Amino acid sequence: MIKIYRYLLTSICLVIMLSCDDKLEIAQPDVLSAEVAIQSVEDLELALVGAYATLRSGSLYREAMVYLPDILADNMRIGPTNGGRFRTQTNWLYTAGNDIGVWAAAYTLIFRANTVINNAEQFEDGPYKNRIVGQAYALRAFGHFDLLRYYGQEYNRNSTRLGVPVVKFFEIGTPPRATVAEVYDQVFEDLGTARTMLGDVDKDIQETGPYFMDQRAVTALLARVSLYAEEWEDAADYASQVISTNSLAGIGEYPGIWREDDLNDEILFGVLFATRDEGTLGSRLYDAVLDIPQQFTYTASLGDLYDKTNDIRFSTFVLENTTTSSDDVYLTIKYLGRGGENGLNNAKVLRVSEMYLIRAEAYTNIPGRDTDALADLNALRDSRISAYVPENLSGDALKEAIRVERRKELVAEGHRWFDLRRTNESIARGTDCRGITLNCTLPTGDSRFIYPIPQDEILANPNMKQNDGY
């Protein structure tokens, strides 16, 4: 943590995006403290904008929390034009010395959220302050939870195994790793605080689009965290609250979500990439200008799951390659870009369809609720598949159908790797394991399902313990 804060301390001006011209007459002109920079609630709001900007990092919601989880698992594979990107991750050859950057980026997010939270007390309480500080609590929860997903030793709600350091205040120090249970405690506490504060705000947080965390988005994140924690009743309840206010996109509306020609009600929260300078989320997946696959393609095991004729997701996500001799049959077009800008798309972080899948999975783990789970599964399929005929499933067959539907619906949205881990499944790539994809199977419980703590952090912090196997 020492290493992280050394850089953050000297960059706080950039974090809150204020002019420093009038604030240089201090003892250390290269360091602007938050106490000096934040003089009003308006300054606090600018600091919040800096926190949101962190989400656009390639180590968060431009790559590592979007499609890397599919590359690590069995939904995507290295394509014919890949020049080396994520090959180490594809083959599960990562070490403590070649971290993907999630650790530093997520703690940067937490630091920036803490800058808002810890400097808010001086201002009068009220709806304006609630809107700003409530979002900061939500972002702090996001940071800790995403760290837990990659680096935590378990997902069990009450686990005493190692999670990640919980950081609520800025300080130069050597914090130890909290337990998994302690990380959950903090995440749930922060989301509860966020939900309360965002229930009393001065204006619509998402008036310009779903790019800021409002109360509804916080509730959706609570559903996701509760699913990981296997708190089934809570997961179903939070998902139900979201479903009651937001609808699934229909078959005719669905492609517009991905073309971004419509701010569809199904998107609960997304990360905005307004210009190419902020990043092109889809540019590594498919080059729409040259009309060639780029660095990654879908696996056959995923592509073959779709009803290619009737499922709108197939034509929206997948371009079937039938014109070349390449063995990459299913090309990725989920993030083609918008307005003629190749690969320029927003990350869809929370969607209503995920809420249906969360509630369906939760119901299958609550005695007597299989009928409700089946209703959710059929509702989602009916909104994606033309002339869909509802199925009648129960027990293990129903659970498996919901897992498959998650795979088809949420591909390249940051879920597959974590889903396999939390449900104790292995990875078997089968015929998709070829070319420079060298490692084909990852057994349940393998240490490589948990990412190593970055070596720089181990060296800087004597209280930091490494995960097993590294």
N, C-alpha and C positions, 0 to 999 in steps of 0.2 A: 504494500500500500504506500510505502514511502515513495517509491518510484512514480506512482500515479500522481500523488499530490504535489510532487516537485514541479511537474509540468502544469498542473491545474492552477496552482497558486499564481504563477506568472502570467496566466492567460485569462484572468477573470474579466478584464476589459472586453475581450472578444466574446466571452460567454454572454454578457448582458448587452453587448452591442451598443455601448454608449460612447460618446465623445469623451476622450480623456484630456482634452486640451487645457481645461481649467482645473485639473486635479493632479498636476504633476509636482506641486510644491510639497512633497512629502519626503519622509526620510529615505525611502527606497523608491526611486522614480520608476523602476521596472515592475513594481508590484502595486496594484490598486486594490485595496481591501473592499470587501462588500459593504462594510459600514460607510465608507466614503462614497462608493458608487451608487448605492441604493438610498435615495433621499425621499422617495415618494412611492406610492402604490404604482404609479406609471413606470417608475424604474423597475419595480418588482415584476411588472408585466413584461418588460423587455428582457429581464433575466429568464423568465419562463420561455420566451421565444428561443433563447439560446439553448435551453434544455431540449426543446422539441427538435432543434436543428441537429442535435446529437443522433437522433434516430435515423438520420439519413446516411450515417456511416456505413461503409461496406462491411464493417464488423457487426452491424446491427441490421437495420431493415432495408438495406440495399442488397445484401447477399446472405450473410451468415444466419440471419433469423428468417430468411425468406426461402431460398431454394437450396442452400447447403444441406439442411436436414433431409432433403430428397436425394441428394448426391451421396450422402453418407449411408443411405439405406438402399432401397431397391426400386425407386421410382424414376431415377435419372442416371445416365451413364455418360462417360467421357465421349464427346463427339469427334468427328474426323478432323476438325480444324482446331482442336484444343492444343494450345502451346505449352501446357504445363499447369494451368490453373486448377487448383484443388485435386491434383493427382495424388498427393500425399493423403488427403482426407478420403478420397475414393477408396484407396487401398488400406485405410486404417493404419497408416504408418506414422501418424503424428507422435511427437514427443513433446516434452516440456519446453524444448528449445525452439519449436516452430508453431507457436500458438496462432490461432485464427484471429485474435484480437478482440474477441467478445469480452474478455475480462476487463481490459483497459477501457473499452468503449462503454460498457455497462456501468463501470464505476465513474466514468466521466458524466454519464447521464445522472447517476445518483448524486454526485457532487453538485451538479448544476441544479437539480431539484432541491437539494439541501440548502443551496444559496437562497432560494426563494423562501423555503419553509423557515429557516433559522433567522431570517431578517424581516419577517412579517409581523413580529410581535409589537413592534414600535408603531404600527399603524392601526387606525380605528377599525374595529370589527364592522362587518357589514357585507352586503351582497357583492360589491366590487371586489373586496379582498377575498371573499369566499371563492369567487370564480377563479382567481389567480392561484391561491394557495391550495385549493382543492385539487386542481390539475397537477400541481407539483407533487402532492401526496400520491396521486395515481401514477405519475411517472417514476417516482421512487419505488413504488411497488413493482412496476414493470421491470425496472432494472434488477432488483433483487430476485424476482421470479425467473427471469431469463438466465441469470447467472446460475441459479439452482438447477435449471433444466440441463445445462451443459456440464456443470462442475460438481453438483451435489452427488453424494454417494448413494442416495436413495430418494424416492419420492413419497415414501410412507409419511403420513401426516405427523405421527408421533415418534419418528425415528430419532435416535440419539446419535446416529452416525453423522459424519461431517458434511455440512452444507457449505456456505460461503460466509465471509465476514459481513455482519450487518453494520452498516455505516449510516448514522443519523446526524452526525456533527462533523464539521471540518476539524481535523487535528492531524499533526504529524505524529505518526505512531506506528505500532506494530501489532495490529489487531489479530487475534486468532480467528479461526473459522468457527462460526456458530454451528450448532447442530441443525439438522434439517428441520426439526420441530420449531426451533427458535426462528429460523428464516420464515417458515410459514406464519408463525405468530406475528412477525413484523409485517409481512405482506398483507395478511388479513386485517391487521390493525390499520395500516395505511389506507387500504381500500375502503374500510368502514368509515374512516375519517373523511376521505375524499367524497364518498357517497353522501354523507351528511352535509358537508359544506356545499357540494354542487347541487343540492336540493334547494338552495336559497342563493340565487345569483342575480346579477343586475341585467343580464341579457342572454340571449340564446348563444351558447358557446359555439355551436356549429352553424351559425348563420351564413358562413361563407363556404360550408362544406364539412364533411366528417373528418377533419384533420386535427381536431383537438378533443381531449377526453371530457365528455360530458357525463352526467349521472348515468345515462343509459349505457354508455361504453364501459364505465366502471362496473356496472352490474354484469355486463357480458364478461369482463375479465374475472370477476368473482366466480362466475360459472366455470370458466376454464381452470382457474386455480383449484376450485373445489373438486373438479373432475380428477386432476392429478393427485389430490390429497385423498381421493376415494371417499369423499363426504357426499354420498350419493343424493341424499335428500336435499342438501343445500345446492348441489349442482343443478338438480332438476328445478328447484324453486327459482334460482337466479335466472336460469335459461327461460323459464316460463314467463318471468317478468318482462324480459326483452321481447319474447315472441308475442306477447299480448299487445305490444305497441308498434311492432315492425313486421312487415310481411316479406315472405320469400319473393324474389323476382320470378316472374313467369317465363315460360320458354321464349316468348317473343322479346322480353326485356333483357334476358340474361347476357347476350353478347355485348349489349351496351355497357355493362359493368366494366368489361375488359377493354373495350374501345374507348371508354371514358367520355362518351358523348352524352352521358346521363348520370347525374348524381343520385343513383338509385337508393331507395330506402333500405335496401338490404345491407349496405355498407354501414357499419356502426362506428368504425374508426380506421383511418388509414394514414400513412405517412406520405406527405405531399412532396413530390419532386416537380417543381414548377418549371424548371429550365434544365437544359442539358448540363449546365455547369454544376447543378446540384446532384447530378448522377442519372444514369440511364439504367434503370432496373433490369430491363429485358435485353440489353445489348449483348450480353454474354450467351444468351440462349439461342437467338435466331437473328440473322441479318436480313431484314425485310428488303433492304435496298438491293443487296446482291442476290437475294432469293436463295440463300444457302444456309444449311445448318451451321451454327457457330460452335461454341465450346461444349455444349451439353445437349443431349437428346433424351427423350423418354425411353424407358425400357419397354421391351415387348410384353413383359409380365404386367405392366400397367396398361399399355395401349390396348391389349387384347381383352381387358375387362369391360370396355365400353360397348354399348350397342351403337355401332358405327353409323347406323342409318337413322335411328330415332333419338339418340341422346344428344341434346344440344351442346353438352360439354365436349363431346368429341370434336365437332366442327369448330368450337370456340377455342379449345386448348391445343388441338393436335392437327398437324399437317401430315398426312400420310404420304410418304415418299415412294412413289411408284415409277419414277422416271430415271433413276440412276441405279448403279449396281451396288451402292452403299448398303451396308447391313444395318444402317440406322434408319429404320422404317418410319418411326414416329417422331416428327420434328416438333419442337416446342414453339407455339405461337400464342401462349397465354398472355405474354407481355410484348406485343408487337410494337406498341407505341401509339401515340395519338397526334392528330394534326399534322401528319406527315413526318413527325420526329421519330426516327427509328429507335425503339426500345425505351422511349420516355413514357413511363407509367408510374402511377402511385402504388405503393404497397398496400394491399388490403389486409389489415391486421386482425380485425374482428368483423365477422359477418353473421347475419341471421342464420344462414345455413349451418354454420358451426353450432349455433345454439340448439337447432333441431337435433343435430348429431350428438351433442353433449347430453341433452335430455333423454334421447333414445337410449344411449349407453347407460346413463344413470338408472333409468327405469328397469333395464334388464338386470340390474344388481339390487333392486328393491323387490322383495317378494310380492307376487300378485300384480305386477305392473307390466308384464310382457305385452298385453293388449295395447297399452298406451305407447310403449316403445315401438310396436309395429305400426301404429297410426302415424307416428312421427316419421318413421322410415318411408312409409308409403306416400306421405305428404311431400317429402323432399323429392322422391323419385318422380312423382306426378308433375312437379314443377320443372323437371329437367328432361323427361322422356315422353315423347309424343305417343299417344294411344297407350299409355302405361296401364297394365292390368295389375291391380294390387295383389300382393302375395300374402299368404297365410303362413307365418313362421313363428316359432317359439323356441325357447331354450338356447342351446348352443348354436343352432342354425341361425337364429335371429341375431345373436351376438356377432357371429361371423359376417353376416350380411351388413351389419352396421359398420364393422371394421372396413369392409370392402368399400362401402359408400363413402366413408371418410377419406379413403385413399383416392377415390375418383374425384370427389368434390374439392378437396383441399390441397391437391398436388401443387407444389411450388409456392406454398403459402406458409411453410415453416413448421410442419407437423410430423411427417412420417417417421423420422428418426426417433423422436420423443415418444410417439405412439407405440412403436415397437418396444421401446425400453420399458415404458410404464405398464404395458400389458404382458411383459415377460415373454416376448416372442424373439425368435432367432432371425437371422437374415440368411437367406439362401438365394443367390442371384441366378443360379441355373444357367441357361443358355445366354443370358445377358452378360455373363462374366466372360469377357473375351477382349482381345486387343491388349491395351495397356491397363485394363482392369484385372489386376493379378490375383487379388484375394476375393474368394467367392462366397465364403460362409463366415458368419459371426455367431457363435453359440449364445444362447440365453445366459445372462449373467457375466459375460466376458468383460474384463476390465476396460476394454476399449469402447464400451458403451458410455463410459464416463471420461470426459476430457481431462487432460493433465493441467494442473495449475501452472501458469507460465513460469519458466525458470527464473526470469528476472524478479518475479515476485518472491519466489523461494529464497533467492540470494539476498533480497532487500529486507525480508521480514523473518527473523528467527523464530517467530511463533507460528509461521505458516507450515502446515503439514501437507505433503504431496498425496495425491490419490494413489491407490494401489496399482502396481504394474508399471510405474514410470520412474 
